[in-house]
């Protein structure tokens, strides 16, 4: 649903996004505990990640390297010298009562990422450059489990449990600069940015970016100001949005909500907000009217990080082809227009078509074969992306396109489609009462007297005579082809 026209003309939206990414390292940031997801609670803990007295952290070289890879891919400047800091605040799932993070000396600064968006209602695609303020490395917290109640949140819960398996996992926070000037496209730009960032992180192999498992989480900042005022409004921060669609919905809802508050003469409160997947709405969290003092100071148990220029250049040389460059190359090699390539990309079929072309098919044939065997429903499209046919099969299928022909009936003869109950009943009535079929010299097909028909054909035959549709296209337990 597009942003209302009145809102677009009266107000200008400014957005900012903070994306938290769990790194795909084998061990935690400051200890050797495993980062494996889904294991029983509190089985990957030690004195270091539990914050026990006397335990000393040691920074992971792999985590620092992955952070530098991300910074280089986002066109950031890599610091010659930086250090960790303690961020002091209390939360039950943070065992030390402080978080080791980076404050005024982050590892990567001042970058950018270009995204392409298509205006709602059509029009030429527009490229938006999203500035990157900083990319810094920190440790993740544990996870609170609120038992009882209807929402899964602490309010209304009977009791809470804490799982410290996640505490200490390396977490990169990517913070954008304020993104203004996008007008009604602000929600679409937010989604396009997180989508492009997710694809880039996956190409770098630094994270599995599974939003449903929490390895990529997004905080969305939104503010409105009167058009032409030259100043920014009060922002809200919608926390831990965990799907691409929800990022767009959260921005859209906040724009509409804040506009309604301002239209009524009210004041937008600076606060955190929670997004609800079922309704698409946000509700108030905690106030941020007063800046919280985290009492940052340099981490005394860790030495500064000073990556050498040689190491940074080695990492730069090892970067893979990034998604934007790959798309541009494939589009040129395949000779496709922007619209044609966009259709393949929106269907999630770029990798499949590329593999099919590598297997020997032409780009057009690979695209046709992929679309012919991929149902248009989003659920089926997701299944096709998760379980695609092998490229060799796709090449074989794409080479078999031929003019449409009537489908052959299993008992002989041809028909263009399977007759429904009403058509079958009309045909029987005409044959019995001298209707057009008999007058034209046509007689009903002889009844089957040979060996028993396969179950699926018997079901279809019962359908034509009784009007009751078959229960399924195949017998229970019968293997189903990928393309149904």
C-alpha positions in Angstrom: 0.0 0.0 0.0 1.6 3.3 -1.1 2.1 6.2 1.3 -1.0 8.5 1.3 -0.8 11.4 -1.1 -1.5 14.0 1.6 1.4 12.7 3.7 3.7 12.8 0.7 2.9 16.4 0.0 2.9 17.7 3.5 5.9 15.9 5.1 9.3 14.7 4.2 10.5 11.4 5.7 14.1 10.7 6.9 15.1 7.1 7.7 18.2 5.5 9.2 18.9 1.8 9.6 21.1 -0.1 12.1 21.7 -3.6 11.0 23.1 -6.2 13.4 24.9 -9.1 11.8 26.1 -12.3 13.5 29.4 -13.3 12.0 29.9 -16.9 10.7 32.9 -17.7 12.9 33.3 -21.1 14.5 34.0 -19.6 18.0 32.8 -16.6 19.9 34.4 -13.2 19.8 36.5 -13.4 23.0 36.6 -17.1 23.8 36.7 -20.5 22.2 33.0 -21.5 22.8 31.1 -22.7 19.8 28.6 -20.4 18.0 26.5 -23.3 16.7 22.8 -22.4 16.6 19.9 -24.5 18.0 21.8 -26.5 20.6 20.3 -26.9 24.2 20.4 -23.8 26.3 23.6 -22.8 28.2 25.7 -25.6 26.6 28.2 -23.2 24.9 29.4 -21.1 27.8 32.6 -20.7 29.7 34.0 -18.3 32.4 34.9 -15.7 29.7 31.4 -15.4 28.1 29.7 -15.7 31.5 31.8 -12.8 32.8 33.1 -14.7 35.8 35.8 -13.0 38.0 39.3 -13.4 36.7 38.4 -14.5 33.2 40.2 -12.5 30.5 39.0 -12.0 26.9 41.2 -12.5 23.7 39.9 -11.0 20.5 39.2 -13.3 17.5 41.4 -12.6 14.4 38.7 -14.1 12.2 36.0 -11.8 13.5 38.2 -8.8 12.9 39.0 -10.0 9.4 35.3 -10.5 8.6 34.6 -7.0 9.8 37.3 -5.5 7.5 35.8 -7.5 4.6 32.4 -6.0 5.2 33.9 -2.5 5.5 35.9 -2.8 2.3 32.8 -4.1 0.4 30.9 -1.1 1.7 33.5 1.3 0.5 34.6 2.3 4.0 37.8 3.6 5.3 39.6 1.0 7.5 41.1 2.4 10.7 44.9 2.1 11.2 44.2 1.9 14.9 41.1 1.4 17.0 40.1 -0.2 20.3 37.2 -1.7 22.1 35.2 0.0 24.8 32.9 -1.0 27.6 29.3 0.0 27.2 27.8 -0.1 30.7 24.1 -1.0 31.3 22.1 -3.6 33.0 20.0 -6.3 31.3 19.3 -9.8 32.5 20.7 -11.6 29.4 24.0 -9.7 29.6 26.1 -11.6 32.1 28.8 -9.0 32.7 26.4 -6.0 33.1 28.5 -4.4 30.4 29.0 -5.0 26.7 32.3 -5.0 24.9 31.7 -2.8 21.9 33.3 0.1 20.0 32.4 3.7 20.6 34.2 6.7 19.1 36.9 4.6 17.4 35.2 2.1 15.1 37.0 -0.2 12.7 35.3 1.0 9.5 33.9 4.5 8.7 32.4 6.6 6.0 31.2 4.2 3.3 28.3 3.8 1.0 26.0 1.3 -0.8 24.0 1.9 -3.9 20.5 0.4 -4.2 18.1 0.5 -7.1 14.4 0.9 -6.4 11.4 0.9 -8.7 8.8 3.6 -8.1 5.4 2.4 -6.9 3.0 2.5 -9.9 5.7 2.1 -12.5 8.4 4.4 -13.9 12.1 4.3 -14.5 14.2 2.6 -11.8 16.0 5.0 -9.5 19.4 4.6 -7.9 19.8 5.7 -4.3 23.1 6.0 -2.5 22.8 5.1 1.2 25.7 6.5 3.2 27.4 4.3 5.8 28.3 6.1 9.0 30.2 3.2 10.7 30.8 -0.5 10.8 31.9 -1.7 14.3 32.4 -5.0 16.1 30.9 -6.0 19.4 29.7 -9.0 21.3 26.1 -10.2 21.2 24.0 -10.6 24.3 22.2 -13.7 25.6 18.6 -14.5 24.9 15.7 -14.0 27.3 12.8 -16.5 27.0 9.5 -15.3 28.5 7.3 -18.2 29.4 3.5 -17.8 29.6 1.4 -14.9 28.3 0.1 -14.4 24.8 2.7 -12.2 23.3 6.0 -13.8 24.2 7.2 -10.6 25.7 8.0 -10.0 29.4 4.7 -8.2 30.0 2.2 -10.8 31.0 4.7 -13.6 31.2 4.7 -16.0 34.2 8.4 -16.2 34.4 11.6 -15.8 32.3 14.6 -17.9 31.5 18.0 -16.9 30.1 20.0 -18.7 27.5 23.6 -17.6 27.3 24.6 -19.6 24.3 24.4 -16.4 22.2 26.3 -14.2 24.7 29.7 -13.4 23.2 29.0 -14.3 19.6 30.7 -11.7 17.3 28.2 -9.1 16.1 28.8 -6.4 13.5 26.6 -3.3 13.6 26.3 -1.4 10.3 24.9 2.1 10.9 23.7 4.2 8.0 23.8 8.0 7.7 20.4 9.7 7.6 18.7 8.9 4.3 16.6 11.9 3.1 15.2 13.0 -0.2 13.5 9.7 -1.0 10.0 11.0 -0.5 7.3 8.4 -0.9 9.9 5.8 -1.7 11.3 5.8 1.8 9.7 2.4 2.8 10.9 0.8 -0.5 14.4 2.2 -0.1 14.6 0.8 3.4 13.7 -2.7 2.1 16.0 -2.4 -0.9 18.9 -1.4 1.3 18.5 -4.4 3.7 18.0 -6.7 0.7 21.1 -5.5 -1.0 23.1 -5.6 2.2 21.9 -9.2 2.9 23.0 -10.3 -0.6 26.4 -8.6 -0.2 27.0 -10.3 3.2 26.0 -13.7 1.8 28.4 -13.2 -1.1 31.2 -12.3 1.3 30.5 -15.6 3.2 30.8 -13.7 6.6 27.3 -14.5 7.8 24.4 -16.9 7.0 22.1 -13.8 7.2 19.1 -15.9 8.4 16.7 -13.3 9.6 14.3 -15.9 11.0 17.1 -17.2 13.3 18.2 -13.7 14.4 21.6 -13.7 12.6 20.5 -10.5 10.8 18.3 -8.0 12.7 17.4 -4.4 11.8 16.5 -1.4 13.9 14.6 1.2 11.8 14.7 4.9 12.6 12.0 7.1 11.1 11.2 10.8 11.4 9.0 13.3 9.6 9.3 17.0 9.1 7.2 19.6 7.3 8.1 19.8 3.6 10.6 22.6 2.9 11.2 23.3 6.6 14.9 22.4 6.3 15.0 20.6 9.6 14.5 17.0 10.8 11.8 15.8 13.0 11.9 13.7 16.1 12.8 10.1 15.3 11.5 6.8 16.6 13.4 3.6 16.6 11.5 0.4 15.7 13.6 -2.5 17.3 14.6 -5.9 16.0 12.6 -6.1 12.7 13.3 -9.5 11.4 12.1 -9.8 7.8 12.5 -7.7 4.6 8.8 -7.2 4.2 8.5 -6.1 7.8 11.2 -3.4 7.3 9.1 -1.8 4.6 5.9 -2.2 6.6 7.5 -0.7 9.7 8.7 2.4 7.9 5.3 2.8 6.1 3.3 2.5 9.3 5.5 4.9 11.2 5.2 7.5 8.5 1.4 7.3 8.5 1.3 7.2 12.3 3.6 10.2 12.8 1.7 12.2 10.2 -1.5 11.6 12.0 0.0 12.8 15.3 1.4 15.9 13.7 -1.9 16.6 11.8 -3.7 16.6 15.2 -1.3 19.1 16.6 0.5 16.5 18.7 4.2 15.9 19.3 6.1 12.8 18.2 7.8 11.2 21.2 11.4 10.0 20.9 11.1 6.3 21.9 11.8 2.7 20.9 8.8 0.9 19.3 7.9 -2.8 18.8 6.7 -4.1 15.4 3.9 -6.6 15.3 4.0 -9.0 12.3 0.3 -9.9 12.5 -1.1 -6.4 12.3 1.8 -4.5 10.7 1.6 -1.9 13.5 4.1 -0.6 16.0 3.6 0.1 19.7 5.5 2.2 22.2 8.5 0.6 24.0 10.8 2.7 26.2 11.3 6.4 26.1 14.5 7.9 24.7 13.7 11.5 25.5 16.7 11.6 27.8 20.0 10.4 26.5 21.1 7.3 28.4 24.6 7.5 29.8 26.4 4.3 29.0 29.6 5.5 30.6 31.8 4.3 27.8 35.5 3.9 28.6 38.3 1.9 26.9 38.3 -1.8 27.6 41.2 -2.4 29.9 41.5 -6.1 29.3 42.0 -5.9 25.5 44.9 -4.4 23.5 44.1 -1.9 20.6 43.5 -3.3 17.1 45.9 -2.0 14.5 45.5 -3.8 11.2 48.5 -3.4 8.9 48.0 -1.9 5.4 49.5 -5.2 3.9 46.8 -7.3 5.7 44.0 -4.9 4.6 45.2 -5.1 1.0 45.4 -8.9 1.2 41.8 -9.0 2.4 40.8 -6.5 -0.4 42.4 -8.8 -3.0 40.5 -11.8 -1.7 37.0 -10.2 -2.0 34.7 -12.0 -4.4 32.7 -10.4 -7.1 30.0 -8.4 -5.4 26.3 -8.7 -6.2 25.9 -5.4 -8.0 29.0 -6.0 -10.2 27.8 -9.6 -10.9 24.3 -8.4 -12.0 25.8 -5.9 -14.3 28.1 -8.5 -15.9 25.4 -11.1 -16.3 23.0 -8.6 -17.8 25.6 -7.6 -20.4 26.7 -11.2 -21.1 23.1 -12.4 -21.5 22.0 -9.4 -23.6 18.9 -8.7 -21.4 17.1 -5.4 -20.9 16.7 -3.9 -17.4 13.1 -5.2 -17.3 14.0 -8.7 -18.4 16.8 -9.0 -15.8 14.6 -7.5 -13.1 12.0 -10.2 -13.8 14.6 -12.9 -13.3 15.9 -11.2 -10.2 12.5 -10.7 -8.6 11.8 -14.4 -9.2 14.9 -15.3 -7.3 16.2 -17.2 -10.3 19.5 -15.4 -11.1 21.7 -18.2 -9.7 19.6 -20.9 -11.3 19.6 -19.2 -14.8 23.4 -18.6 -14.5 24.0 -22.3 -13.6 21.7 -23.4 -16.5 23.6 -21.2 -19.0 26.8 -22.7 -17.7 25.3 -26.1 -18.3 24.8 -25.3 -22.0 21.5 -23.5 -22.5 21.1 -20.0 -23.9 20.0 -17.2 -21.5 16.5 -16.9 -23.1 15.9 -20.7 -23.0 17.1 -20.9 -19.4 14.8 -18.1 -18.4 11.8 -19.7 -20.3 12.5 -23.1 -18.8 12.8 -21.6 -15.3 9.5 -19.7 -15.6 7.7 -22.6 -17.2 8.5 -24.8 -14.3 8.2 -22.2 -11.5 4.5 -21.6 -10.4 3.8 -17.9 -9.9 2.4 -18.2 -6.4 4.9 -16.8 -3.8 4.8 -20.0 -1.7 5.7 -22.1 -4.8 8.4 -19.6 -5.8 10.0 -20.0 -2.3 9.9 -23.8 -2.7 11.6 -23.4 -6.1 14.3 -21.3 -4.7 15.0 -23.7 -1.8 14.7 -26.9 -3.9 15.5 -25.9 -7.6 16.0 -28.6 -10.2 19.5 -29.4 -11.3 20.9 -27.1 -14.1 21.2 -30.2 -16.4 17.5 -30.9 -15.9 16.7 -27.2 -16.5 18.8 -27.2 -19.7 16.9 -30.4 -20.8 13.5 -28.8 -20.1 14.3 -25.5 -21.7 15.2 -27.3 -25.0 11.8 -29.0 -25.2 9.6 -26.0 -25.9 7.3 -26.6 -28.8 4.0 -25.3 -30.1 1.0 -26.1 -27.8 -0.7 -29.3 -28.8 -3.9 -30.9 -27.5 -3.2 -33.2 -24.6 -3.6 -36.9 -25.3 -6.2 -38.8 -23.3 -4.8 -42.0 -21.5 -7.5 -44.1 -23.3 -6.9 -42.7 -26.7 -8.2 -39.7 -28.5 -7.4 -36.1 -27.7 -8.9 -33.3 -25.7 -7.7 -29.8 -24.9 -8.6 -29.8 -21.2 -10.2 -32.0 -18.6 -14.0 -31.6 -18.7 -15.7 -30.3 -15.6 -18.8 -31.8 -14.0 -21.2 -29.4 -15.9 -19.6 -30.0 -19.3 -19.6 -33.7 -18.8 -23.3 -33.7 -17.7 -24.3 -31.6 -20.7 -22.4 -34.0 -23.0 -24.2 -37.0 -21.5 -27.6 -35.3 -21.8 -27.0 -34.5 -25.5 -26.0 -38.0 -26.3 -29.0 -39.6 -24.5 -31.6 -37.2 -26.0 -30.4 -36.8 -29.6 -28.5 -33.6 -28.9 -25.9 -32.0 -31.2 -23.3 -34.7 -30.6 -25.6 -37.5 -31.9 -27.1 -35.4 -34.7 -23.5 -34.8 -35.8 -22.9 -38.5 -36.0 -20.8 -38.6 -32.8 -21.4 -41.4 -30.3 -20.2 -41.6 -26.7 -16.7 -43.1 -26.3 -17.0 -46.9 -25.5 -16.7 -47.8 -21.8 -13.4 -49.1 -20.7 -13.3 -52.9 -20.5 -9.6 -53.6 -20.4 -7.2 -53.8 -17.5 -7.8 -51.6 -14.5 -6.8 -48.0 -15.0 -4.1 -46.4 -12.8 -5.5 -44.8 -9.7 -5.1 -41.2 -10.9 -7.0 -42.0 -14.2 -9.7 -43.9 -12.3 -10.2 -40.9 -10.1 -10.5 -38.6 -13.1 -13.0 -40.9 -14.7 -15.1 -41.0 -11.5 -15.0 -37.2 -11.6 -16.5 -37.1 -15.1 -19.3 -39.5 -14.2 -20.2 -38.4 -10.7 -19.1 -34.8 -10.6 -16.9 -35.4 -7.5 -13.3 -34.1 -8.0 -10.4 -36.4 -7.4 -8.7 -36.1 -4.0 -5.3 -35.6 -5.5 -3.4 -35.6 -8.8 -1.5 -38.8 -7.7 -2.0 -41.7 -5.5 -1.0 -41.4 -1.8 2.7 -41.9 -1.4 3.3 -41.6 -5.2 6.5 -39.6 -6.0 5.8 -36.1 -7.2 7.8 -34.5 -10.0 9.4 -31.2 -9.1 7.2 -29.3 -11.6 4.0 -30.9 -10.3 
